[in-house]
Structures are given as C-alpha cells and as structure tokens.
Amino acid sequence: MSSSYTEFAHIYDELMNDIPYDAYIELLDLASAGVSGKKVLDIGCGTGLLSAMLAKRGAQVTGVDLSSDMLEVAAHRAESLGLDIQFKEQPMQQLEVEDKFDATVISIDSLNYVMSQTEVVETFNRIYHALAKDGVLLFDVHSLYKMDEIFLEGPFVYDDGRITYIWQTAPGDYDHSIYSELAFFVRQENDSFTRFDEVHMQRSFSIPDYIQMIEESGFRIERIFADWEDEPPTEESERIFFQVRK
C-alpha cells in the first residue's frame, strides 16, 4: 500500500458508492442480536462510512485504520454528523484496545492487505482478546478465484466524468496475491486534471486455510457464505464472508 493516502482519502467515498454497506449493517445486526447499545470495533474503517452508519444505529463505535489521512476524513465525518466515534491509528495485526467489544467487523476485504499468514493469525488473536465473551467477528475476503483469475483480467478503466482511473494488475510475490498500480485523474473546477498514483498489494488464502487460522485463534465458526447471499461459496464466488464467535 502506498505510504500516503492524502489524495486517495478525499475521493475514496465516491469510489465506494457501489458497496452495499447497508447489507453489512444488516449482517452485523443479525450476528450481534442488534447493534444498538453494543460496543463495536470497526477495523480497517477507512473514511468511517461504516463506523458512522453503526453509530447512527446506536452502537458505541471505535474505528481502527493504519492511514492517518483516512482517519482524518473519518473524524471530520463523525464531527459533522454529531457522532461520538473513537478512532485509532493502528495496523490491525498490532491492534491494542482497552475496552472489551461485543462485535468486530473487518469489511470490504481489508484483511487482504495483511500479507503473511502469521500476521493474519496475530490479527485474529488480538481481536479474540479484544472481544467480550460470546463476541462476534464478521469479515470478508477475496476468493482465490477473484485473486487468481478476475483481477488478472486487467487493466481496468473507470471514468465517471470527475474521477478517472487506470488500474493495472500483476501477480504478487506470494501465492494468491495481486500487485496493483492505479493512476487517478481527478477533474478540478477549471476542468484541468490532477494526477496521483497508488500502489496496492493484497493476498488471500483458501477457505480451509482461513478455517485453520480462525480455529487456531480460539474462535468457533458460525457461518461461511459468499457474495452477500446466505449461500455457501462456490468455485466462482468472489467475496467470502466469515461469521465467527469467541
């Protein structure tokens, strides 16, 4: 991931317009028997979109992200909406929180930015420690089909009239990993364009590997499903969801 998200943070919300965050709220609501009054840890919270939605539902939210630029946007969002959300700048594999939480969410493939299996296990371990008894963890990851086939069909181009990007992909250094270079062009008020570039690296693991890592950390698995539907993953599923409990 690039060292600075300054420019990216300010257009992130527009790029995420098609993400069904409402569906994530419903999933978490169901998994935690309602989020109102619950302490919820939003890991990889980015600009705080999901954190704000949870807080509006009455959850006591702590958002965690490794990008100070993303968190600056998130804090501004919370303040402008009059929401009391705590934000912490931490990599998820170094998570340190004082409270015990009722629920934790790692949404929209944020876990795929943790590249080593050891660090994924460490992430699960730290979340396990941060959860209260019977606390739930809900997360999603890219499937191996998406990593190994769909992502390699690039380059991909996006243009909505204000934001244009060219996204080039290549296999990463690890099994089932992807290296992405993105060139963004953002239209200014005078119709000129500002360019900035991002480099992203993501990695995924097989469902049996995730099961092993989850169970190694002490969690029990309640549900594994795919693509926002209450259906088991298939060979061509793209997004795999895990609901696990302490």
Protein Blocks (a to p, Z undefined) as FASTA:
>chain_A
ZZblklmmmmmmmmmmmpcfklmmmmmmmmnnpaehpacddehklnommmmmmmmnopac
ddddfbfklmmmmmmmmmmnopacddddddfklgccfbdcfbdcdeehllmmpmbfklmm
mmmmmmmmmpcehiacddddddfklmmmmmmmpccdddehjaccdddddddfbehiacdd
dddddddfkopacddddddddddddfklmmmmmmmnopacfbdceehiacdddfkbfbdc
ddddZZ
